[in-house]
Amino acid sequence: MASFYQRMKNKLSNTKDNFKEKLDHVMYYHKLDDDFFDDLEETLILSDMGIDTSVKIVEALKMQIRQTGTKTTEDVKVLLEQIMSDMVDVASPTVQTPVIMMVVGVNGVGKTTTIAKLASQYLDEGKKVMVAAADTFRAAAVEQLEIWADRIGVDIIKSNTGADPASVIFDAIHAAKARKVDYLICDTAGRLHNKVNLMNELEKLTWVIEREGSEFNKHNLLVLDATTGQNALIQARTFNDAVHLDGMVMTKLDGTAKGGVVIPIISELQVPVEYVGIGEKKDDLIPFDAHAFVHLLYDESDQPENSEEN
């Protein structure tokens, strides 16, 4: 199997090229003066790292330059890579079965297909998996999840459109107990009228899960679309306010130049990105290595790697 780094490098060329082009441009300033730092901050912002994170990176770089006496832009790149790597140094929690995974995210981010890909991977590991169609506000969501469940061969708990999502979760938990399920993966509504409704709905689902699923571990997973850039960061903040997030999935990372948003999302929320989507196939949802991602942004080699893991 191709290494994680190879697959990332071959798929994330848009994000890497976008960042490298902007960084190389600002590095033409060989004098590390105020203009250099101003341009660097603007470059980071334009690379979808956000204002707050960009300011933090530049301030940390200034301190590192003072401490190390760095004089060259090549050495500055080394310092920048280390600073950004430190910012994404957030450990992923170990998911122990049996577990209830509540998957949240707005419509259109690839939430349902992410659930299907995760379920398929867990099945391949020999685990018993069930899905719950708790996005009852949208008939297409239930139908789509039902198609996937049938295709990969997992049980699904569902109800009629407009039914109370909490009742679906309630039924799913009790079915998961009876069938000794390892993973109960719960889809949730991706679009509610406002933030208050979102908070209330997710709070209600969390309460049901805590009350009825005491025998299960809990894992809340947010799915984000990398192509939305800074909007993904806004969504992450909103959902983290609504429910304690344990991890995130970034979809469509292969088709965007805005992948730099991964860094501020991890840094600000201190929640790890557990998986990234780099294609449509089941195997294109892969575990994420944040340090490898940062290193990829600074990798000077332009040729795709062809080596294989042993």
C-alpha positions in Angstrom: 0.0 0.0 0.0 1.3 3.5 -0.8 2.5 5.4 2.2 0.3 8.1 3.8 2.8 10.8 2.7 2.9 9.6 -0.9 -0.9 9.6 -1.2 -1.1 13.0 0.4 1.6 14.4 -1.8 0.0 13.0 -5.0 -3.5 14.2 -4.1 -2.9 17.6 -2.3 -1.0 19.3 -5.1 -3.5 22.2 -5.2 -3.1 23.1 -1.6 0.7 22.6 -1.7 1.2 24.6 -4.9 -1.0 27.5 -3.6 1.0 27.7 -0.4 4.4 27.3 -2.0 3.8 29.9 -4.7 2.7 32.5 -2.1 5.5 31.6 0.3 8.2 31.7 -2.4 7.0 35.1 -3.5 7.3 36.6 -0.1 10.7 35.0 0.4 12.2 37.1 -2.3 12.6 39.7 0.4 16.0 38.7 1.7 16.0 41.3 4.5 14.0 40.2 7.5 12.4 43.6 8.1 8.9 44.8 8.9 7.9 44.6 5.3 8.9 40.9 5.2 6.8 40.1 8.2 3.8 42.1 7.0 3.9 40.3 3.6 4.4 36.9 5.3 1.3 37.5 7.5 -0.7 38.4 4.4 0.6 35.3 2.6 -0.6 33.1 5.5 -4.0 34.7 5.5 -4.4 34.2 1.8 -3.4 30.6 2.3 -6.6 30.1 4.3 -4.9 30.1 7.7 -7.0 32.9 9.1 -6.1 36.1 10.7 -5.6 34.9 14.3 -3.5 31.9 13.4 -1.4 33.9 10.9 -0.7 36.6 13.5 0.3 33.8 16.0 2.6 32.2 13.5 4.4 35.5 12.6 4.8 36.5 16.3 6.2 33.1 17.1 8.6 33.4 14.1 9.8 36.8 15.2 10.6 35.3 18.7 12.4 32.3 17.1 14.5 34.6 14.9 15.5 36.7 17.9 16.4 33.6 19.9 18.3 31.7 17.1 19.8 34.6 15.2 18.4 33.3 11.9 19.5 35.4 8.9 18.4 33.6 5.8 15.0 32.9 4.3 15.8 29.2 4.0 16.3 29.0 7.7 13.1 31.0 8.2 11.3 28.2 6.2 12.6 25.7 8.7 11.4 27.7 11.6 8.0 28.2 10.0 7.5 24.5 9.4 8.4 23.7 13.0 6.0 26.4 14.3 3.1 25.2 12.2 3.9 21.6 13.1 3.7 22.5 16.8 0.4 24.2 16.3 -1.2 21.0 15.0 0.3 18.7 17.7 -3.0 17.5 19.0 -3.2 13.8 19.9 -6.2 11.8 18.5 -8.1 10.0 21.2 -8.2 6.2 21.1 -11.7 5.0 20.1 -12.6 2.0 22.2 -15.5 -0.2 21.4 -18.4 -0.5 21.9 -18.8 3.1 20.9 -21.6 5.5 19.8 -20.3 7.9 17.1 -22.5 11.0 16.6 -21.5 12.4 13.2 -22.4 16.1 12.7 -21.9 18.6 10.0 -23.9 20.8 7.5 -25.5 19.4 4.4 -23.3 18.9 1.4 -20.0 18.2 3.2 -20.1 14.5 2.5 -21.4 13.4 5.9 -23.4 10.4 4.7 -20.7 9.0 2.4 -18.2 9.5 5.2 -20.4 7.4 7.5 -20.6 4.7 4.9 -16.8 4.7 4.4 -16.1 4.5 8.1 -18.7 1.7 8.5 -17.1 -0.2 5.6 -13.6 0.2 7.2 -14.8 -1.1 10.5 -16.5 -4.0 8.8 -13.2 -4.9 7.2 -11.7 -4.9 10.6 -14.2 -7.5 11.7 -16.3 -5.2 13.8 -20.1 -5.3 14.0 -21.5 -2.0 12.7 -25.0 -0.4 12.8 -26.0 3.1 11.4 -28.8 5.3 12.7 -30.6 7.7 10.2 -31.3 10.5 12.7 -31.4 13.2 10.0 -35.2 12.9 9.8 -35.7 16.5 8.6 -34.5 15.5 5.1 -36.0 12.5 3.4 -33.1 12.2 0.9 -30.7 11.8 3.9 -32.5 8.7 5.2 -32.8 7.2 1.7 -29.1 7.9 0.9 -28.0 6.3 4.1 -30.3 3.3 3.6 -28.8 2.7 0.1 -25.3 2.8 1.6 -26.2 0.5 4.4 -27.7 -2.0 2.0 -24.7 -1.8 -0.3 -22.1 -2.4 2.4 -24.2 -4.8 4.5 -24.9 -3.1 7.8 -28.1 -2.8 9.8 -29.8 0.6 9.8 -32.3 2.0 12.2 -34.6 4.7 10.7 -38.0 6.3 11.0 -40.4 8.4 8.9 -39.4 11.8 7.6 -40.2 14.4 10.3 -39.9 12.0 13.1 -38.2 13.0 16.3 -34.4 12.4 15.8 -34.0 11.6 19.4 -36.5 8.7 19.1 -34.4 7.2 16.3 -31.3 7.4 18.4 -33.2 5.9 21.3 -34.3 2.9 19.2 -30.8 2.5 17.7 -29.1 2.4 21.0 -31.4 -0.4 22.3 -31.0 -2.3 19.0 -27.2 -1.9 19.3 -27.3 -3.3 22.8 -29.4 -6.3 21.8 -27.2 -7.1 18.7 -24.0 -6.5 20.6 -22.8 -3.9 18.1 -19.2 -2.5 18.2 -19.9 0.7 16.3 -23.2 2.6 16.3 -22.7 5.5 13.8 -25.5 8.1 14.1 -26.2 10.6 11.2 -27.7 13.9 12.4 -29.5 16.8 10.8 -27.2 19.0 8.7 -29.4 22.0 8.5 -31.5 23.6 11.2 -33.0 27.1 11.1 -30.5 28.8 13.3 -27.6 28.2 15.8 -30.1 28.0 18.7 -32.0 25.2 17.0 -28.8 23.4 16.3 -27.6 23.6 19.9 -30.9 22.5 21.2 -31.2 19.5 18.9 -27.6 18.3 19.5 -28.0 18.8 23.2 -31.1 16.6 23.1 -29.4 13.9 21.2 -26.4 14.0 23.5 -28.7 13.7 26.5 -30.4 10.6 25.0 -27.0 9.0 24.2 -25.7 9.6 27.7 -28.9 8.3 29.4 -29.5 5.3 27.2 -26.0 4.4 26.1 -24.2 4.3 29.4 -22.5 1.0 28.4 -21.0 2.6 25.3 -18.0 4.9 24.9 -18.9 8.2 23.1 -17.2 9.8 20.1 -18.4 13.0 18.4 -17.1 13.5 14.9 -17.5 16.7 12.8 -17.4 16.4 9.0 -16.1 19.5 7.1 -15.7 20.3 3.4 -12.1 21.6 2.8 -13.2 23.5 -0.3 -15.1 26.0 1.8 -11.9 27.4 3.4 -12.6 29.8 6.3 -16.3 28.8 6.3 -15.1 25.4 7.5 -13.5 27.1 10.5 -16.7 29.0 11.3 -18.7 25.7 11.1 -16.1 24.0 13.4 -16.5 26.7 16.0 -20.3 26.5 15.9 -20.5 22.7 16.2 -17.9 22.7 18.9 -20.1 25.1 20.9 -23.1 22.8 20.3 -21.4 19.5 21.2 -18.0 18.5 22.5 -16.1 17.4 19.5 -13.6 14.5 19.8 -12.4 14.6 16.2 -13.0 15.9 12.7 -13.0 14.6 9.1 -12.0 16.9 6.2 -13.5 15.8 2.9 -12.7 16.9 -0.6 -9.1 17.8 0.4 -7.8 16.5 -3.0 -9.9 19.1 -5.0 -9.0 22.3 -3.2 -6.3 24.9 -2.8 -7.8 25.8 0.6 -6.4 22.9 2.6 -4.4 25.3 4.7 -7.5 25.8 6.8 -6.7 22.5 8.5 -4.0 24.3 10.5 -6.1 27.0 12.2 -9.0 24.6 12.8 -6.8 22.2 14.7 -4.9 25.0 16.5 -7.9 27.0 17.6 -10.2 24.1 18.6 -7.4 21.7 19.9 -9.4 18.9 18.2 -7.6 16.5 15.9 -8.5 15.9 12.3 -8.8 12.1 12.3 -9.5 11.4 8.7 -9.2 13.2 5.4 -11.1 12.5 2.2 -8.9 12.5 -0.9 -11.2 10.8 -3.4 -14.5 9.0 -3.9 -13.4 5.4 -3.2 -13.8 3.7 0.1 -10.0 3.6 0.6 -9.8 7.4 -0.1 -10.9 8.2 3.4 -7.5 7.8 5.2 -6.2 8.5 8.7 -4.7 12.0 8.9 -1.1 12.8 9.9 -1.0 16.5 10.7 2.8 16.7 10.9 3.2 15.0 7.6 0.6 17.5 6.1 2.7 20.4 7.4 5.9 18.9 6.0 4.3 18.4 2.7 3.6 22.1 2.4 7.4 22.8 2.6 8.5 19.8 0.5 10.7 21.2 -2.3 10.6 18.1 -4.5 8.1 18.4 -7.3 8.0 14.8 -8.5 5.4 12.5 -7.1 6.8 9.7 -5.0 6.4 6.1 -6.3 7.8 4.2 -3.3 5.7 1.7 -1.5 5.5 0.9 2.2 6.9 -2.4 3.3 
